[in-house]
Amino acid sequence: MKNGFSEFNLQPFLMSALDKINFTQPTPVQEKLIPVILAGKSVVGQSQTGSGKTHTFLLPLINQIDQSKKQVQVVITTPSRELAYQINAAARQLVDSDEVHIEIGNYVGGTDKKHQMDKLKHRQPEIVIGTPGRIWDLIHSQALDVHQASKFVVDEADMTLDMGFLNEVDKIAASLPKSLQMMVFSATIPKSLNAFLKKYMSNPVISEIPVESIISPTIDNWLISTKSKGKNNVIHQLLTIGEPYLVLIFCNTKERADELTDYLKRQGLKVAKVHGGVQPRERKRVMKEIHNLDFQFVVATDLASRGIDIEGVSMVINDGIPDDLDFFIHRVGRTGRNGMSGTAITLYEPGEEEKVSEIEKLGVKFQPKAIKNGEVVDSYDRNRRTNRVRDHHKLDPTMVGMVKKKKRKVKPGYKRQIRKAIEIKDQKDRRKAQHTEFLRTKRQRIKQHRAKRNHDED
């Protein structure tokens, strides 16, 4: 079958590299923007996770590298170390050929700056990939010479803004030539990013790649309440039911990730942990082991949710619902890729129904589930009580019969009688609910009293 990338007239070594990694057909964002970038135009590309945007800019930029010039020609910034490692790995796959002499420099915070500076004295890379802080640090130290680099990529611009790195990106851009081709890629384009875009980009090609569904249709979204069970126990059961191939568990905080990892390890599971508090060298080692499939279970924070790009993730578990729902999409997008099936499980607690509803407004359809007797089974709709309240003033069959009977008789005052009957029924229901609440409170107080008495006796 003819490789669909051939229409872009890429260099032979790139076509060979694409065949090796089994890339045969460009994604919609690649099909639309690769010709634009090859034409030297600046672009703003808005697309969702998993759209293929990394190769959208890598392919045309590497294609245009002048291998005879040993100088920086392309600068690529990304807000997290994991993303930088990921882009670096993808770029090296494309230049992995004996006939190619393109040097790629990967510069992120937490690594050996002195070693990087010493190496830069002898050789400047053609392509620079890294986090904004370290790249700017090397430029400011006059170790990295970017004054002739004519192409600049800002990857995950919204995340760059959220993490406070836009100032460093601004300084990097100001160090580059005025005749700059800039490519900005982002899942969303917040208004606060517009001033930066206008400062460096004149009439860019703005492309929003629509998606048929915000979540892949191959993903089953399960919703499990942890009302009466501890989250740790629920997650442990989910990991040990069946044989999930590779599971990513996302936590909202580093502290929660530490707590969950320690618990799962105590249960005898081999678990990897990835978050911003893990030392850079350790995190790099763990990421390499994850990609080598040395771990079946990975606990991560939202910062890593865009940086972890592993083939074959069969299950994603949301330990909690993130405040920023964009992160929910990025988390779930780690599974069900390339047409493969996947399961995304979201745990929620009482009081989080509103967050669940917000996710449903995005078009996500949850399947209510529960764990019973060591199996995941279908559960009831969490809104069943709400629906019951909405239907509260819908007459029950007895009342409906009464209404019909009264209507048939059409005697004066029948409406008043029906209204009185409804009021009496409501009053009984309220008394019943109050009595139930009284008994529940009484039982709770008895338990507390017994616990206090036992504690005092000890």
C-alpha positions in Angstrom: 0.0 0.0 0.0 1.3 3.4 -0.9 2.4 5.5 2.0 0.1 8.6 2.4 3.1 10.7 3.5 4.6 10.6 0.0 2.4 13.5 -1.1 4.5 15.8 1.1 7.7 15.1 -0.9 9.7 14.4 2.2 13.4 13.4 2.0 14.0 9.6 1.5 15.4 9.1 5.0 12.2 10.5 6.5 10.0 8.2 4.4 12.2 5.2 5.4 11.9 6.2 9.1 8.1 6.5 8.8 7.9 3.0 7.4 10.0 1.7 10.3 7.6 3.1 12.8 4.6 1.9 10.7 3.3 5.4 10.0 1.4 5.0 6.7 -1.4 7.6 6.7 -1.2 11.1 8.0 -3.7 12.2 10.7 -6.1 15.2 9.9 -3.8 17.7 11.6 -0.7 16.4 9.8 -2.5 16.4 6.4 -3.6 20.0 6.9 -0.5 21.6 8.5 2.6 19.8 7.2 2.2 21.5 3.7 1.7 24.9 5.5 4.9 24.4 7.6 6.8 23.2 4.6 5.8 26.5 2.9 7.4 28.5 5.7 4.3 29.9 7.2 3.7 30.4 10.9 0.8 28.4 12.3 -1.4 28.2 15.4 -2.6 24.6 15.6 -5.4 23.7 18.0 -5.9 20.0 18.4 -6.7 17.4 21.0 -4.4 14.8 22.6 -3.5 12.0 20.3 -4.0 14.0 17.1 -0.4 13.5 15.9 0.8 17.1 16.3 4.3 16.1 17.4 5.1 14.7 13.9 3.1 17.5 12.4 6.0 19.9 13.2 8.9 17.4 13.4 8.6 16.1 9.9 8.6 19.4 7.9 11.2 20.9 10.2 13.7 18.0 10.0 13.0 17.8 6.3 14.3 21.4 5.9 17.4 21.1 8.1 20.6 22.1 6.3 23.0 19.4 7.4 26.0 21.3 6.1 25.4 24.1 8.7 26.5 23.0 12.2 24.3 25.6 14.0 21.0 25.8 15.7 18.2 26.0 13.2 15.1 24.8 15.1 14.1 25.5 18.8 11.3 23.5 20.3 10.0 24.3 23.8 7.6 22.2 25.9 6.5 22.7 29.5 7.4 19.4 31.1 10.4 17.2 31.1 8.4 14.1 30.1 7.1 15.9 27.0 10.6 17.0 26.1 11.9 13.5 26.4 9.0 12.3 24.3 9.6 14.8 21.5 13.3 14.1 21.7 12.7 10.3 21.3 10.3 10.9 18.3 12.9 13.2 16.6 15.7 10.7 17.1 13.6 8.0 15.5 13.2 10.2 12.4 17.0 10.9 12.0 18.1 7.3 12.9 20.0 6.8 9.6 23.6 6.5 8.7 23.1 9.1 5.9 21.8 11.7 8.3 24.0 14.0 10.4 21.6 16.0 12.5 22.5 16.7 16.1 19.6 17.0 18.5 20.1 18.7 21.9 17.7 17.8 24.7 17.8 20.4 27.6 15.6 20.1 30.6 15.8 21.3 34.2 17.3 19.1 36.8 20.0 17.8 34.5 23.8 18.5 34.5 24.0 22.1 33.2 27.8 22.2 33.3 28.1 19.1 31.2 25.7 20.6 28.7 27.7 23.8 28.5 31.0 22.0 28.0 29.5 20.0 25.2 28.0 23.1 23.5 31.5 24.6 23.3 32.5 21.9 20.8 29.2 21.4 18.9 26.0 23.3 18.6 23.0 21.1 17.7 20.8 21.7 14.7 17.7 21.0 16.7 17.1 22.2 20.3 14.3 20.5 22.4 13.7 21.2 26.0 11.9 23.1 28.8 11.7 26.9 28.6 13.7 27.5 31.8 16.8 25.4 30.9 16.9 26.6 27.2 16.7 30.2 28.3 19.4 29.6 31.0 21.8 28.2 28.4 21.0 31.1 26.0 21.5 33.7 28.8 24.8 32.0 29.7 25.9 32.4 26.1 26.5 28.6 25.8 23.6 28.0 23.4 23.7 30.2 20.2 20.2 30.5 18.7 20.6 33.8 16.9 20.4 32.1 13.5 17.6 29.7 14.3 14.7 30.7 12.1 12.1 28.2 13.3 10.5 28.1 16.8 7.9 25.7 18.1 5.9 26.3 21.3 4.3 23.0 22.1 1.4 22.7 24.6 1.1 26.5 24.8 -1.8 26.5 27.2 0.1 24.3 29.6 3.1 26.5 29.2 1.0 29.5 30.3 -0.6 27.6 33.2 2.8 26.6 34.6 4.2 30.1 34.4 6.8 29.5 31.7 5.5 32.1 29.2 8.1 34.7 30.4 11.0 32.4 29.5 9.4 31.5 26.2 9.0 35.2 25.5 12.8 35.8 26.2 13.7 32.9 23.9 11.6 34.2 21.1 13.1 37.7 21.5 16.6 36.1 21.1 15.7 34.6 17.7 15.8 36.4 14.3 12.9 38.8 13.4 12.2 36.7 10.3 10.9 33.9 12.4 8.6 31.1 11.5 6.7 30.3 14.7 4.5 27.2 15.3 2.3 27.2 18.4 0.4 24.0 19.3 -2.1 23.7 22.0 -5.2 21.8 23.1 -6.9 25.1 23.9 -6.1 28.7 23.1 -6.8 30.8 26.2 -7.4 34.6 25.8 -4.4 35.3 28.0 -2.2 33.8 25.3 -3.3 36.2 22.5 -0.9 39.1 23.4 2.1 36.7 23.0 0.8 35.4 19.7 0.2 38.9 18.3 3.7 40.0 19.5 5.6 37.4 17.4 3.1 36.2 14.8 1.9 38.1 11.8 -1.1 36.6 10.0 -0.5 33.0 11.1 -2.5 30.2 9.6 -4.9 29.3 12.4 -6.1 25.7 12.3 -8.5 24.1 14.6 -8.8 20.4 13.9 -12.3 19.3 14.9 -12.7 15.8 16.4 -15.8 13.6 15.9 -15.8 12.9 19.6 -13.9 14.5 22.5 -13.2 11.0 23.8 -12.4 8.1 21.5 -15.4 5.9 20.9 -13.3 2.8 21.6 -13.1 3.8 25.3 -15.5 2.5 27.8 -16.1 5.1 30.5 -17.0 3.6 33.9 -18.1 5.5 36.9 -17.7 4.0 40.4 -18.8 5.6 43.6 -16.5 5.2 46.6 -19.2 6.3 49.1 -18.8 3.3 51.5 -15.4 2.1 50.5 -11.9 3.5 50.7 -10.4 4.5 47.4 -7.2 2.6 48.0 -9.1 -0.6 48.4 -11.3 0.0 45.4 -8.2 0.8 43.2 -6.4 -2.4 44.5 -9.4 -4.5 43.5 -9.6 -2.9 40.1 -5.9 -3.6 39.5 -6.2 -7.3 40.5 -9.5 -8.1 38.8 -8.7 -9.7 35.5 -5.4 -9.0 33.8 -5.1 -5.4 32.7 -2.2 -5.0 30.3 -1.0 -1.6 31.4 -2.8 0.7 33.9 -2.2 4.5 34.5 -3.7 5.8 37.7 -3.9 9.6 37.9 -4.0 11.5 41.2 -4.7 15.2 41.8 -1.7 15.9 44.0 1.8 14.6 44.6 1.0 13.8 48.2 -1.9 11.6 47.1 0.3 9.9 44.5 2.8 9.1 47.2 0.2 7.7 49.5 -1.5 5.5 46.9 1.9 4.2 45.6 3.0 3.2 49.1 -0.3 1.5 49.7 -0.2 -0.5 46.5 3.4 -1.5 47.1 2.4 -2.8 50.6 -0.2 -5.0 48.8 2.6 -6.6 46.9 2.2 -4.8 43.5 5.1 -3.5 41.5 4.2 0.2 40.9 6.0 3.1 39.2 5.4 6.7 40.3 5.8 9.8 38.2 5.3 13.3 39.4 7.1 16.6 39.7 8.4 15.8 43.2 10.4 12.8 42.0 14.1 13.7 41.4 14.8 14.3 37.6 17.4 11.5 37.3 15.0 9.1 39.0 12.1 10.2 37.0 14.0 9.8 33.7 15.0 6.2 34.8 11.4 5.4 35.7 10.0 6.7 32.5 12.5 4.6 30.5 11.4 1.5 32.5 7.8 2.4 31.9 8.4 2.6 28.1 10.2 -0.8 28.3 7.0 -2.2 30.0 8.9 -3.1 33.2 5.8 -1.9 35.1 2.2 -2.9 34.8 0.9 -0.1 37.0 1.9 3.5 36.9 0.7 6.3 39.4 1.0 9.8 38.0 -0.1 13.4 38.5 -1.8 15.7 36.0 1.6 17.2 35.0 2.6 13.9 33.6 -0.8 13.2 32.0 0.3 14.9 28.7 3.9 13.6 28.9 3.1 9.9 29.2 2.7 8.5 25.8 2.9 4.7 26.0 1.5 2.3 23.5 -0.9 -0.3 24.8 -2.4 1.4 27.8 -5.4 -0.7 28.5 -6.9 1.1 31.5 -6.8 4.6 33.0 -8.1 5.1 36.5 -9.0 8.6 37.8 -8.3 8.5 41.5 -10.2 11.8 41.7 -11.8 14.2 39.3 -9.4 17.0 38.4 -10.5 20.6 38.9 -9.5 21.4 35.3 -11.6 19.2 33.2 -9.2 19.5 30.3 -6.9 17.2 32.3 -9.7 14.7 32.4 -9.6 14.5 28.6 -5.8 14.2 28.6 -5.9 11.5 31.2 -8.5 9.4 29.5 -6.8 10.0 26.1 -3.9 7.8 27.2 -6.0 4.7 26.4 -8.1 3.7 23.4 -5.5 5.0 20.9 -5.1 4.1 17.3 -8.5 2.4 17.2 -7.6 0.0 20.1 -10.1 -0.6 22.9 -9.6 0.8 26.4 -11.3 1.4 29.7 -11.3 4.6 31.7 -12.6 4.4 35.3 -13.5 7.5 37.2 -13.9 7.3 41.0 -16.1 9.8 42.7 -17.2 10.6 46.2 -20.4 12.2 47.6 -20.4 15.9 46.8 -18.7 15.4 43.4 -21.9 14.8 41.4 -21.7 18.3 40.0 -18.2 17.6 38.6 -19.5 14.4 37.1 -22.3 16.4 35.4 -19.8 18.8 34.0 -17.8 16.0 32.4 -21.1 14.6 30.9 -21.7 18.0 29.4 -18.5 17.5 27.4 -20.2 14.5 25.7 -18.8 11.7 27.9 -21.3 8.9 28.6 -20.6 7.1 31.8 -21.5 3.5 32.6 -22.3 3.2 36.3 -20.4 0.3 37.8 -19.8 -1.3 41.2 -17.5 -4.0 42.6 -19.3 -7.0 44.1 -17.9 -10.4 45.0 -14.6 -9.6 43.3 -16.3 -8.6 40.0 -17.1 -5.3 38.3 -20.9 -5.3 37.7 -23.4 -2.8 36.3 -24.8 -0.4 38.9 -27.6 2.0 39.2 -27.8 5.5 37.8 -26.5 8.0 40.4 -29.3 10.4 39.5 -32.1 8.0 40.5 -32.8 9.9 43.7 -32.7 13.2 42.0 -35.1 11.9 39.4 -37.3 10.7 42.2 -37.4 14.2 43.7 -38.2 15.7 40.3 -41.1 13.3 40.0 -42.2 13.9 43.6 -45.3 15.8 42.7 -46.2 13.4 39.9 -49.2 11.6 41.4 -48.8 7.9 42.3 -51.2 5.4 40.7 -53.6 5.8 43.7 -53.7 9.6 43.4 -54.0 9.4 39.6 -57.1 7.1 40.1 -58.5 9.6 42.5 -58.0 12.5 40.1 -59.7 10.6 37.2 -62.6 9.6 39.5 -63.1 13.2 40.6 -62.8 14.5 37.1 -65.5 12.1 36.0 -67.8 13.3 38.7 -66.9 17.0 37.9 -68.2 18.1 41.3 -67.3 21.5 42.7 -64.3 21.5 45.1 -62.7 18.4 43.7 -59.4 20.3 43.0 -59.3 21.4 46.6 -59.8 17.9 47.8 -57.0 16.5 45.6 -54.7 19.3 46.7 -55.5 18.5 50.3 -54.7 14.8 49.7 -51.4 15.7 48.1 -50.5 17.9 51.1 -51.3 15.0 53.6 -49.2 12.6 51.5 -46.3 15.1 51.5 -46.6 15.6 55.2 -46.4 11.8 55.8 -43.4 11.6 53.6 -41.6 14.4 55.4 -42.3 12.8 58.8 -41.0 9.5 57.6 -37.8 11.1 56.3 -37.3 13.0 59.6 -37.8 9.8 61.6 -35.3 8.0 59.4 -32.8 10.8 59.9 -33.4 10.8 63.6 -32.7 7.1 63.8 -29.5 7.5 61.7 -28.2 10.3 63.9 -29.1 8.3 67.1 -27.2 5.3 65.8 -24.2 7.5 65.0 -24.2 9.0 68.4 -24.3 5.6 70.1 -21.3 4.5 68.0 -19.4 7.6 69.0 -20.3 7.1 72.6 -19.2 3.5 72.6 -15.9 4.4 70.8 -15.2 7.1 73.4 -16.0 4.7 76.3 -13.7 2.0 74.9 -11.0 4.6 74.4 -11.3 5.8 78.0 -11.2 2.2 79.3 -8.0 1.6 77.4 
